[in-house]
Amino acid sequence: MDALTAAVDWFAVPLQFEFVRRALLVAVVAGAVCAVLSCWMTLVGWSLMGDAVSHAVLPGVVLSYMFGLPFALGALVFGAGSVALIGVVNRTSRVKEDAVIGVVFTALFALGLVLISTVPSQTDLGHILFGNVLGVSDTEILQVVVLAAVVLVVVWFKHRDLTLYAFDRTHAHAIGVNPRLLETLLLGLLAVTVVVALQAVGIILVVAMVIVPGATAYLLTDRFERMLVISMGIAVVAAVAGVFVSYHANVSTGGCIVLAQASAFTLAYLFSPLHGVLGRRRRRALSAVLPDAGAQSTARQ
Amino acid sequence: MTSAIEVVDATVHYGDVLALDGVSLTVEPGRICGLLGTNGSGKSTLFKTILGLTRPDRGRVRLLGMDGARARRKGLVGYVPQTEQVDWDFPLSVHDVVMMGRYGHMGIRRRPRPADRDAVARALARTDLTDLARRRIGALSGGQRKRAFVARALAQGADVLLLDEPFAGVDKRSEATITDLLRRLRDEGRTLLVSTHDLAQVPGLCDEAVLLQRRVIARGTPAEVLHPEIVMEAFGVHVGEESGSTWTR
């Protein structure tokens, strides 16, 4: 009984504080939205793109604070701008795409660092880079919720098209669906999602939020719809766990959220019955005894 | 009569490299045309040009008597990709993949209606994949994978099918199944353009053939195009007497 009371208190005590409740809201919303998008990021192979867009928004965030604009505005302009710039340089030079991405996002990130050093004490570099979910303002919460809603509505309408794009662009083209348009849509969603997640975990760790849940779910299922649900579940649990652990241990919240996601990935990597390293071995041992149990795994080869 | 596929004088450059040099190709409805050539002969470029993925520097493409873009919007053009172009780890079932053939006929959310489900069920039955519909696409054998993509084109209602190396990674028995399936589709009036470097499959499948080497080297019946001297020139091999052998170059 004492253990139960302690467990309840572990959650209940922090929840008495408004800043914890607000942090939970932002972390869960951001986690869920990122998790949805992470499924396509994993399948298309855009982790580097996620890293790029998240770093490239730094100058936009700094400029927004300098001019007293909503942080999301500047971040969106630079997020979308970086994607466009990467596309243009990629198409018009012989440099390969990953190198173009590397050049563009580091340049914009560096510009952000220089800008931030011109406005001492105005904004806290640490908060932008590493997140400050325990100190989010009302307007920041509003921006997070609105942008998250926009992403979810668009995804609700277009999720089958995004999967079509991820699976077979040529077929999309052949049936008169413009793959370029779908690519632009997915990149746009990525830019908005990155901005949502900035508030929760900061620029440096955003890429984890748009990759790890999807990659984890990918190890756990062979059905895309299930992958979306599992990914969201993992992200929400990780957000809650991260906020509470960071409260009790008095450590970085963004760090805790991402560590919780990474733990989930590690567990799936090792023990997933379908695609885990150890799960696979167990199934192979099983199939030696029961030939039928291994039928699907051998057919996959 | 309008031709199903009509390519006139298509010329394509990649930078300084000439990929297609004034290629003209006409396939009448209800015919299977084999597109033969080595790697780098321009087969893929011609496919991309017909699909409208590559815009030719010169020349034009018409499908079923209309502009290519219009034919695509109507769902009349089906594409069966090469094995290497597909991510076989993708978490989709056979049913999911075939349903993608219907997307052009659906509303903005691409929610399947009864008519779409019927079309998918019929396509799966035609390709003998009904029992495997719930399988993950990558869990199929080589021949079943090809049939799944043919089923996608059937569900789509395509009249013109472009098949890129349909016999690559397919065992002997499945080769016969696929040949049989494609010929039946042809008998129903569909037009098939089949790119292959597997010359052994050509006589049993194709009504006509075109040999490509950046330009059209030969065209005619399979027997005419597979004339030893012509094949020697294009492929650098002799056509042996042992029929059924596979020429990979």
Contacts between the chains, C-beta under 8 A, distances in Angstrom:
chain1	res1	chain2	res2	distance
A	43	B	87	7.5
A	43	B	90	6.4
A	43	B	91	7.7
A	156	B	109	7.8
A	157	B	108	6.0
A	157	B	109	5.6
A	158	B	108	7.8
A	158	B	109	7.7
A	160	B	103	6.9
A	160	B	109	7.0
A	160	B	110	3.9
A	160	B	111	8.0
A	161	B	103	7.3
A	161	B	110	6.2
A	163	B	92	7.5
A	164	B	100	5.6
A	164	B	103	6.0
A	164	B	110	7.8
A	166	B	90	7.6
A	167	B	87	7.0
A	167	B	90	5.4
A	167	B	92	6.4
A	167	B	97	7.5
A	167	B	100	7.2
A	168	B	81	6.7
A	168	B	86	7.2
A	168	B	100	7.1
A	170	B	51	6.9
A	170	B	53	6.9
A	170	B	79	5.8
A	170	B	81	6.2
A	170	B	85	7.3
A	171	B	79	5.7
A	171	B	81	7.4
A	171	B	100	6.4
A	171	B	101	8.0
A	171	B	152	7.2
A	172	B	103	7.9
A	173	B	51	6.6
A	173	B	52	7.0
A	173	B	53	6.1
A	173	B	72	7.2
A	174	B	51	5.8
A	174	B	72	5.8
A	174	B	77	5.2
A	174	B	78	6.9
A	174	B	79	4.4
A	175	B	72	6.5
A	175	B	75	5.6
A	175	B	77	7.7
A	175	B	101	7.4
A	175	B	103	6.1
A	175	B	104	3.8
A	175	B	156	6.4
A	176	B	69	7.3
A	176	B	72	4.5
A	176	B	73	3.6
A	176	B	74	7.6
A	176	B	75	7.1
A	176	B	104	5.5
A	177	B	103	6.5
A	177	B	104	6.7
A	218	B	91	6.9
A	221	B	91	6.4
A	222	B	91	4.9
A	222	B	93	8.0
A	222	B	136	4.5
A	223	B	91	5.8
A	223	B	93	7.1
A	224	B	91	4.8
A	224	B	92	6.0
A	224	B	96	7.2
A	226	B	91	8.0
A	227	B	91	5.6
A	296	B	139	5.9
A	299	B	139	4.8
A	299	B	140	7.5
A	299	B	141	7.3
A	300	B	136	7.7
A	300	B	138	6.0
A	300	B	139	5.2
